[in-house]
């Protein structure tokens, strides 16, 4: 599934500064798939990586578990690439 890499990087940066310790209803992030503004309470991510809104989790993946599986696969690709660069 294609995602917006620029938004992904912006979300990671915002998440690293504030984490989940802020107003969870504040729509300061964007979904990397549909680009809608979204709050932590209405989304899922891996530490800000591959943040997707709950709507996309269900509409594009069918359920939350499949969305999380996609996020983990994408995250693992990054980790694998970093490991290969360090060898």
Secondary structure per residue as TSV (DSSP state, phi and psi in degrees):
chain	resnum	aa	ss	phi	psi
A	1	X	-	360.0	134.3
A	2	X	-	-81.1	139.2
A	3	X	-	-136.0	162.3
A	4	X	-	-82.9	107.6
A	5	X	H	-67.3	-35.0
A	6	X	H	-64.3	-46.0
A	7	X	H	-63.5	-38.7
A	8	X	H	-57.3	-47.0
A	9	X	H	-64.3	-39.1
A	10	X	H	-63.8	-43.5
A	11	X	H	-62.3	-42.5
A	12	X	H	-60.3	-45.0
A	13	X	H	-62.1	-48.1
A	14	X	H	-61.2	-42.4
A	15	X	H	-65.6	-38.7
A	16	X	H	-65.9	-27.7
A	17	X	H	-80.6	-45.0
A	18	X	H	-110.6	-18.4
A	19	X	T	55.8	-145.8
A	20	X	T	-99.9	7.0
A	21	X	-	-93.1	63.0
A	22	X	S	-156.0	-178.6
A	23	X	-	-56.8	107.7
A	24	X	T	-69.8	-10.1
A	25	X	T	-97.0	-0.6
A	26	X	-	-74.6	122.2
A	27	X	-	-85.2	71.7
A	28	X	-	-100.9	-6.0
A	29	X	E	-106.7	171.1
A	30	X	E	-130.5	144.8
A	31	X	-	-69.9	131.7
A	32	X	T	-74.2	-11.3
A	33	X	T	-98.2	-52.8
A	34	X	T	-102.0	-10.9
A	35	X	-	69.6	14.5
A	36	X	-	-73.2	147.0
A	37	X	E	-69.2	138.9
A	38	X	E	-147.5	151.1
A	39	X	-	-95.4	161.2
A	40	X	G	-55.6	-39.8
A	41	X	G	-67.8	-14.5
A	42	X	G	-115.4	26.9
A	43	X	E	-150.9	175.0
A	44	X	E	-138.6	144.4
A	45	X	E	-158.6	174.9
A	46	X	E	-112.1	89.2
A	47	X	T	59.6	34.2
A	48	X	T	95.0	-17.1
A	49	X	E	-76.5	135.5
A	50	X	E	55.1	43.1
A	51	X	E	-68.1	124.8
A	52	X	E	-128.6	147.7
A	53	X	E	-73.7	158.5
A	54	X	H	-61.2	-33.5
A	55	X	H	-59.8	-48.1
A	56	X	H	-66.1	-35.0
A	57	X	H	-55.2	-42.3
A	58	X	H	-87.8	-39.7
A	59	X	H	-71.1	-41.3
A	60	X	H	-93.4	-24.6
A	61	X	H	-115.9	-12.8
A	62	X	S	91.6	-33.6
A	63	X	S	-162.2	169.1
A	64	X	H	-63.9	-39.7
A	65	X	H	-62.8	-40.4
A	66	X	H	-68.2	-36.2
A	67	X	H	-63.5	-43.9
A	68	X	H	-64.3	-36.3
A	69	X	H	-63.1	-43.4
A	70	X	H	-61.3	-46.5
A	71	X	H	-58.2	-44.5
A	72	X	H	-64.8	-39.3
A	73	X	H	-63.4	-43.2
A	74	X	H	-65.8	-40.8
A	75	X	H	-63.8	-41.8
A	76	X	H	-63.2	-34.4
A	77	X	H	-61.1	-41.7
A	78	X	H	-65.6	-45.9
A	79	X	H	-60.9	-41.6
A	80	X	H	-63.6	-42.9
A	81	X	H	-63.3	-41.4
A	82	X	H	-64.4	-39.8
A	83	X	H	-64.9	-41.6
A	84	X	H	-64.2	-35.9
A	85	X	H	-70.2	-26.7
A	86	X	H	-87.5	-6.0
A	87	X	-	-86.0	360.0
